Amino acid sequence: MENLIEKAKQNHSLTKVELVEILTDDTINDQLFKAADEVRAKYVGDEVHLRALIEFSNICKRNCFYCGLRSENKNVERYRLSPEQIVETAGMAAQRGYKTVVLQGGEDSYFSAEKLAEIIKQIKQFDTAITLSTGEMTFEEYKILKSAGADRFLLRIETTDEKLYKKLHPAASFENRKRCLYDLKKLGFETGTGCLVGLPEQTVESLADDILFFKELNADMIGIGPFIPHKDTPLGNASAGSFTLALKVMALTRLLLPYINIPATTAMETLVKNGRNIALQSGANVVMPNVTAMEFRKKYEIYPDKISVDYSEMEKSLTQIGRIIGQDRGDSKNRREKC
C-alpha cells in the first residue's frame, strides 16, 4: 500500500481499483496525509490563500435533499443582499487584505447574469479576483459573467454517481451539471468543483470515480467536505459523513492534481475541532473566511452549526503550523503548469 502512495506522489496517477484500496485501508492514513502535505509543499508552497466569502442570498429554486436552503424548507428566514450591500462588503474585504472575493448564493432568479455582471464590474475596482458560486447557467450567461471580469467559478458536482445524484437532486439533470463545468472550462474560468463525502447510499467506488472525474476535468480547485445532516431536509436523520474519509479523498485529490487549489472546508472544522488545520496539513492550501454580516450569516444554513473564522484568527492559527497567508491572488498554478 505504501508503494501505491509513492506511485501517486511521483506519477500523480492511480486507477480506480488502486484508489479504492487506499480509501478502504485505514492503516496507511498517516503516510497518505504526509505524502499529500509534501506534494502540496512542493507544487503550491506554504502560502495559504484566503478567500473572502460573501453569502449574498439564501433564496434557492433548487430542492437538493441535503441542503438547508432547499426551496421546500419553510423554516428558513430568507434574505437577499442588495447589489450595493454586496459591493460594499467586497470593498471592506479588500481593505482587510483579501485578494479574492467569493460571491456565493442559492440559485436566486433575481440575480440574472446581467445583474451579476454589473456587480462584478463594480467589485473589480477593488483589484481583487472574483469567484462566483451561483449554480447552473447557460453558456451565454456564463460568457456574460466572464466578460464582466469574473475570474473563477465554483460548481460542485457533489457526486458522480448518476443514480445517487438524481435521487438527491429532484428535477435536476446530472448531464446538465457536467455540461456547466465543461462550459466554464471552455470559457476560461478557473473552474472549481468538489464532492460531499458520506452521503447516504454513497459507495467508496463512487468516491474513487469522483476523484477520477476531477482529474478528467482538470479542475483548478476542488472542495471536499463531510456530509453534515440538516434537520429540515429529507436527510435530517442520516448519519454525518466521516471526517477521516473526507480527508483521505482530499489527500488523494492533491496527489493526483498537485497544482490545484484545495480549500480546508468549513465542514471539516465544524465536524472536528481543529479540522481546518488538520486539512491544511493533509494537502489543503486555501481557507474561505466568511465576511458576510452576522445578521445574514446565521440565515445561510446549508448545514447546522457552521464554524467561521476571521483574518486575524487565521494569521495566528497558521503560524502555529508553520504556514503563512498568501499575499497574492493565489491564481491556479494548474493553468500554467503541466503535471
C-alpha positions, 0 to 999 in steps of 0.5 A: 500500500505504501508503494501505491502512495509513492506511485501517486506522489511521483506519477500523480496517477492511480486507477480506480481499483488502486484508489479504492484500496487506499480509501478502504485501508485505514492503516496507511492514513498517516503516510497518505496525509504526509505524502499529500502535505509534501506534494502540496509543499512542493507544487503550491508552497506554504502560502495559504490563500484566503478567500473572502466569502460573501453569502449574498442570498439564501433564496434557492429554486433548487430542492437538493435533499441535503441542503438547508436552503432547499426551496421546500424548507419553510423554516428558513428566514430568507434574505437577499443582499442588495447589489450595493450591500454586496459591493460594499462588503467586497470593498471592506474585504479588500481593505482587510487584505483579501485578494479574492472575493467569493460571491456565493448564493442559492440559485436566486432568479433575481440575480440574472447574469446581467445583474451579476455582471454589473456587480462584478464590474463594480467589485473589480475596482477593488483589484481583487479576483472574483469567484462566483458560486451561483449554480447552473447557467447557460453558456451565454450567461456564463460568457456574460459573467466572464466578460464582466471580469469574473475570474473563477467559478465554483460548481460542485458536482457533489457526486458522480454517481448518476443514480445517487445524484438524481435521487438527491437532486429532484428535477435536476439533470446530472448531464446538465451539471457536467455540461456547466463545468465543461462550459466554464472550462471552455470559457476560461474560468478557473473552474472549481468543483468538489464532492460531499463525502458520506452521503447516504447510499454513497459507495467508496467506488463512487468516491474513487470515480469522483476523484477520477472525474476531477482529474478528467476535468482538470479542475483548478480547485476542488472542495471536499467536505463531510456530509453534515445532516440538516434537520429540515431536509429529507436527510435530517436523520442520516448519519454525518459523513466521516471526517477521516474519509473526507480527508483521505479523498482530499489527500488523494485529490492533491496527489493526483492534481498537485497544482490545484487549489484545495480549500480546508472546508468549513465542514471539516472544522465544524465536524472536528475541532481543529479540522481546518488545520488538520486539512491544511496539513493533509494537502489543503492550501486555501481557507474561505473566511466568511465576511458576510454580516452576522445578521445574514450569516446565521440565515445561510444554513446549508448545514447546522452549526457552521464554524467561521473564522476571521483574518486575524484568527487565521494569521495566528492559527497558521503560524502555529503550523508553520504556514503563512497567508498568501499575499497574492491572488493565489491564481491556479498554478494548474493553468500554467503548469503541466503535471 
